[in-house]
Amino acid sequence: MEPGSQAVDYSTVCEWNNKKVRRLRDALVGEEPLQIQLGKRPLSVTMRTPGNDLELAAGLLFTEGIIQSAKDLVSFQDCGVSRPDPNVLKIKLRNPRTLNSKPAKRNFLANSSCGLCGKTFIEDCILHGIKRPNPRFRMDPEVLCTLPETLRAGQVLFGQTGGLHAAALFEPSGKLIAVREDVGRHNAVDKLIGWALLQGRIPLSGCALLASGRGGFEIIQKSLVAGIPLLASVSAASSLAVQLARECGLTLVGFLRSRRFVCYCGEERLGLGASPK
């Protein structure tokens, strides 16, 4: 974590437990705004858990189509040492003209009430250059069912606070590759993909991604951009997420808990037969 940031804070709380009352010191997950600037131009502000800020920014810029590789990041201000403002991250791009591209404008100016239908979003994503993920990836359902417990064991901050989302990459054998935590589930995915980008591991064609929370459209889109063939979550998927996953050939799993899960599409990667139309 960068100096000056605080992923965990503490507060005195009043606990009621079976008619007994006591005051105690409780750990709280840190939540602070991060402004990402490209040169002198503010790009976005996101509420995040401080830590791994460059990974968060790199993952966001990559999954939104503004950069294509880590080489597009020329420099960044004092990441890893004390920044003048720990909640502002300044990045210099090799080709700043990409900010005027259609994908950049679409992704950072659009919102949930922009008036576009789901079909338009999906067509735009496919035209943006999303490739169908690795069709040869396979994972045994028995291995898949072990992923949530492995992820939980790797959630250090969640163990302290109980208040973070997480995203983790796994090998087909179930071996944990990397995990990132954040108060925002999209941020956790961006941090993880940003880590992979900076490590030169994109595309993640041999990995499965497990995300806490639901499998929403944006997380499916981020996974596809990173080349991930299998995305699982512990909760439900949305209708548009399922539609995008089916259109682009992603294996999408929801309600992954204990020894049960629901596969919305791409079940051939789990050895369960052909995908439904």
C-alpha positions as CSV (number, residue, x, y, z in Angstrom):
1,M,0.0,0.0,0.0
2,E,1.2,3.5,-0.8
3,P,2.4,5.6,2.2
4,G,-0.2,8.2,3.2
5,S,-3.1,5.9,2.3
6,Q,-5.2,4.0,4.8
7,A,-6.9,0.7,3.9
8,V,-8.1,0.1,7.4
9,D,-9.3,2.6,10.0
10,Y,-10.5,2.1,13.5
11,S,-13.5,3.5,15.4
12,T,-15.1,3.0,18.9
13,V,-18.5,1.3,18.5
14,C,-21.2,0.1,20.8
15,E,-22.0,-3.6,20.5
16,W,-25.2,-5.3,21.6
17,N,-24.8,-9.0,21.9
18,N,-27.5,-11.1,23.6
19,K,-28.6,-8.3,26.0
20,K,-25.0,-7.5,26.8
21,V,-23.6,-4.1,25.9
22,R,-20.0,-3.1,25.5
23,R,-17.8,-0.6,23.8
24,L,-15.0,-1.8,21.7
25,R,-12.5,-0.8,19.0
26,D,-13.7,-1.9,15.6
27,A,-11.8,-2.1,12.3
28,L,-13.4,-0.3,9.3
29,V,-12.5,-0.7,5.7
30,G,-11.0,2.5,4.2
31,E,-12.9,4.4,1.6
32,E,-11.5,7.5,-0.1
33,P,-11.9,9.1,-3.5
34,L,-9.2,8.7,-6.1
35,Q,-9.0,11.2,-8.9
36,I,-7.2,9.8,-12.0
37,Q,-5.6,12.6,-14.1
38,L,-4.1,12.0,-17.5
39,G,-1.7,14.9,-17.8
40,K,-3.5,17.9,-16.4
41,R,-6.9,16.5,-17.4
42,P,-9.1,14.9,-14.8
43,L,-10.4,11.6,-16.2
44,S,-12.5,10.1,-13.4
45,V,-13.1,10.0,-9.7
46,T,-13.8,6.7,-8.0
47,M,-14.4,5.8,-4.4
48,R,-11.9,3.1,-3.5
49,T,-10.0,1.4,-0.7
50,P,-6.5,3.0,-0.7
51,G,-3.8,0.8,-2.0
52,N,-2.7,-0.6,-5.4
53,D,-3.8,2.7,-7.0
54,L,-1.6,2.3,-10.1
55,E,-3.1,-1.2,-10.7
56,L,-6.6,0.3,-10.3
57,A,-5.8,3.1,-12.8
58,A,-4.1,0.7,-15.3
59,G,-6.9,-1.8,-15.1
60,L,-9.5,0.9,-15.6
61,L,-7.7,2.5,-18.6
62,F,-7.1,-0.9,-20.2
63,T,-10.6,-2.3,-19.8
64,E,-12.1,1.0,-21.0
65,G,-10.0,0.8,-24.2
66,I,-7.8,3.9,-23.5
67,I,-4.6,1.9,-23.4
68,Q,-3.7,-1.3,-25.1
69,S,-0.7,-2.4,-23.0
70,A,1.5,-1.2,-20.1
71,K,3.8,0.4,-22.6
72,D,1.1,3.1,-23.2
73,L,1.8,4.3,-19.6
74,V,4.8,6.6,-20.0
75,S,5.0,7.8,-16.4
76,F,2.9,8.2,-13.2
77,Q,3.5,10.6,-10.4
78,D,5.2,9.2,-7.3
79,C,3.3,6.0,-7.2
80,G,5.0,3.8,-4.5
81,V,6.4,6.8,-2.7
82,S,4.6,9.7,-0.9
83,R,2.4,11.5,-3.4
84,P,1.7,15.3,-2.9
85,D,-2.0,14.2,-2.6
86,P,-2.5,10.4,-2.0
87,N,-5.9,10.7,-3.5
88,V,-4.7,12.1,-6.8
89,L,-2.9,9.9,-9.3
90,K,-1.4,11.7,-12.4
91,I,-0.6,9.5,-15.4
92,K,1.2,10.4,-18.6
93,L,0.1,8.5,-21.7
94,R,2.4,7.7,-24.7
95,N,-0.4,8.7,-27.0
96,P,-2.8,11.1,-25.3
97,R,-4.9,11.5,-28.5
98,T,-6.6,8.2,-27.6
99,L,-8.6,10.3,-25.1
100,N,-10.6,11.7,-28.0
101,S,-11.6,8.3,-29.3
102,K,-15.1,7.0,-29.3
103,P,-14.5,4.3,-26.7
104,A,-13.1,6.8,-24.2
105,K,-16.0,9.2,-24.7
106,R,-18.6,6.4,-24.5
107,N,-17.2,4.8,-21.4
108,F,-16.5,7.9,-19.3
109,L,-19.5,10.1,-20.3
110,A,-22.2,7.4,-20.4
111,N,-24.3,6.5,-17.4
112,S,-27.1,4.1,-16.5
113,S,-29.8,6.5,-17.9
114,C,-28.0,7.3,-21.2
115,G,-30.9,5.9,-23.2
116,L,-29.0,3.2,-25.0
117,C,-30.5,-0.3,-25.1
118,G,-28.7,-3.4,-24.1
119,K,-28.3,-4.5,-27.7
120,T,-26.6,-1.3,-28.6
121,F,-24.1,-1.7,-25.7
122,I,-23.3,-5.2,-26.7
123,E,-22.8,-4.3,-30.4
124,D,-20.5,-1.4,-29.3
125,C,-18.5,-3.8,-27.1
126,I,-18.0,-6.3,-29.9
127,L,-17.1,-3.6,-32.4
128,H,-14.7,-2.2,-29.9
129,G,-12.6,-5.3,-30.5
130,I,-13.5,-7.9,-27.8
131,K,-12.3,-11.3,-28.9
132,R,-13.9,-14.6,-28.0
133,P,-12.0,-16.0,-25.1
134,N,-9.9,-19.3,-25.1
135,P,-12.3,-22.1,-26.2
136,R,-9.8,-24.8,-24.9
137,F,-9.9,-23.6,-21.3
138,R,-11.3,-26.3,-19.0
139,M,-11.9,-26.5,-15.2
140,D,-13.4,-29.4,-13.3
141,P,-16.6,-28.5,-11.4
142,E,-15.1,-30.0,-8.3
143,V,-12.2,-27.6,-8.5
144,L,-14.5,-24.7,-9.3
145,C,-16.4,-25.4,-6.0
146,T,-13.1,-24.9,-4.0
147,L,-12.4,-21.4,-5.3
148,P,-14.6,-19.4,-2.8
149,E,-12.9,-21.0,0.2
150,T,-9.5,-20.3,-1.3
151,L,-10.4,-16.7,-2.0
152,R,-11.7,-16.2,1.5
153,A,-8.5,-17.4,3.0
154,G,-6.6,-14.9,0.9
155,Q,-8.8,-11.9,1.8
156,V,-6.5,-10.3,4.5
157,L,-8.4,-7.0,4.7
158,F,-11.8,-8.7,4.7
159,G,-10.6,-10.8,7.7
160,Q,-10.0,-7.5,9.6
161,T,-13.0,-5.5,8.5
162,G,-15.6,-7.8,7.0
163,G,-16.4,-5.0,4.5
164,L,-14.7,-5.5,1.2
165,H,-15.3,-7.0,-2.2
166,A,-12.6,-9.2,-3.8
167,A,-11.5,-10.6,-7.1
168,A,-9.1,-13.4,-7.7
169,L,-7.4,-15.2,-10.6
170,F,-7.0,-19.0,-10.5
171,E,-5.2,-21.6,-12.6
172,P,-7.3,-24.5,-14.0
173,S,-6.0,-26.6,-11.1
174,G,-7.5,-24.2,-8.6
175,K,-4.2,-22.7,-7.6
176,L,-4.6,-19.0,-6.5
177,I,-2.6,-16.6,-8.7
178,A,-3.5,-13.2,-7.3
179,V,-6.2,-11.5,-5.3
180,R,-7.2,-7.9,-4.8
181,E,-9.7,-6.3,-2.4
182,D,-11.6,-3.1,-2.5
183,V,-14.7,-1.5,-1.2
184,G,-16.0,-1.4,-4.8
185,R,-16.4,-4.7,-6.7
186,H,-15.5,-3.1,-10.0
187,N,-12.4,-1.6,-8.4
188,A,-11.3,-5.0,-7.2
189,V,-11.5,-6.4,-10.7
190,D,-9.7,-3.4,-12.2
191,K,-6.9,-3.7,-9.6
192,L,-6.5,-7.4,-10.5
193,I,-6.5,-6.8,-14.2
194,G,-4.2,-3.8,-13.8
195,W,-1.8,-6.1,-11.9
196,A,-1.9,-8.6,-14.7
197,L,-1.3,-5.9,-17.3
198,L,1.7,-4.4,-15.4
199,Q,3.1,-8.0,-15.0
200,G,2.8,-8.7,-18.8
201,R,0.3,-11.5,-18.3
202,I,-2.5,-10.2,-20.6
203,P,-4.4,-11.9,-22.2
204,L,-5.4,-14.0,-19.2
205,S,-6.5,-16.9,-21.5
206,G,-5.6,-19.6,-19.1
207,C,-7.2,-18.2,-16.0
208,A,-10.6,-18.2,-14.2
209,L,-11.8,-15.1,-12.4
210,L,-13.8,-15.3,-9.2
211,A,-15.6,-12.1,-8.1
212,S,-17.5,-11.4,-5.0
213,G,-21.0,-9.8,-5.4
214,R,-23.1,-10.2,-8.5
215,G,-21.9,-10.8,-12.1
216,G,-22.9,-7.5,-13.7
217,F,-22.4,-6.2,-17.2
218,E,-19.3,-4.2,-16.5
219,I,-17.5,-7.0,-14.8
220,I,-18.3,-9.3,-17.7
221,Q,-17.0,-6.7,-20.1
222,K,-13.8,-6.2,-18.2
223,S,-13.2,-9.9,-18.1
224,L,-13.7,-10.2,-21.8
225,V,-11.3,-7.4,-22.6
226,A,-8.7,-9.1,-20.4
227,G,-9.2,-12.4,-22.3
228,I,-10.6,-14.3,-19.3
229,P,-12.5,-17.4,-20.4
230,L,-14.4,-18.2,-17.2
231,L,-16.0,-15.8,-14.7
232,A,-17.6,-17.0,-11.6
233,S,-19.4,-15.0,-8.8
234,V,-21.0,-15.9,-5.5
235,S,-24.2,-14.1,-6.4
236,A,-26.5,-13.7,-9.4
237,A,-25.8,-12.4,-12.8
238,S,-27.9,-9.6,-14.5
239,S,-29.8,-10.2,-17.8
240,L,-27.5,-7.9,-19.8
241,A,-24.4,-9.7,-18.3
242,V,-25.8,-13.1,-19.4
243,Q,-26.6,-11.7,-22.9
244,L,-23.1,-10.3,-23.3
245,A,-21.4,-13.5,-22.0
246,R,-23.4,-15.6,-24.5
247,E,-22.7,-13.3,-27.4
248,C,-19.0,-13.3,-26.7
249,G,-18.4,-16.9,-25.7
250,L,-17.6,-16.4,-22.0
251,T,-18.4,-19.1,-19.4
252,L,-20.4,-17.4,-16.8
253,V,-21.1,-18.9,-13.4
254,G,-23.3,-17.6,-10.6
255,F,-24.4,-18.6,-7.1
256,L,-21.1,-20.4,-6.5
257,R,-21.5,-21.5,-2.9
258,S,-20.5,-24.7,-1.2
259,R,-21.1,-27.4,-3.7
260,R,-23.6,-25.7,-5.9
261,F,-23.5,-23.2,-8.8
262,V,-25.5,-22.1,-11.8
263,C,-23.9,-21.9,-15.2
264,Y,-25.6,-19.4,-17.4
265,C,-23.5,-20.1,-20.5
266,G,-20.3,-21.7,-21.7
267,E,-20.7,-24.9,-19.6
268,E,-18.6,-26.9,-22.1
269,R,-15.6,-25.4,-20.3
270,L,-16.8,-27.2,-17.2
271,G,-17.5,-30.5,-19.0
272,L,-21.3,-30.0,-18.7
273,G,-22.3,-30.1,-22.4
274,A,-23.1,-27.4,-24.9
275,S,-24.3,-23.9,-24.1
276,P,-28.0,-23.1,-24.4
277,K,-29.1,-20.8,-27.2
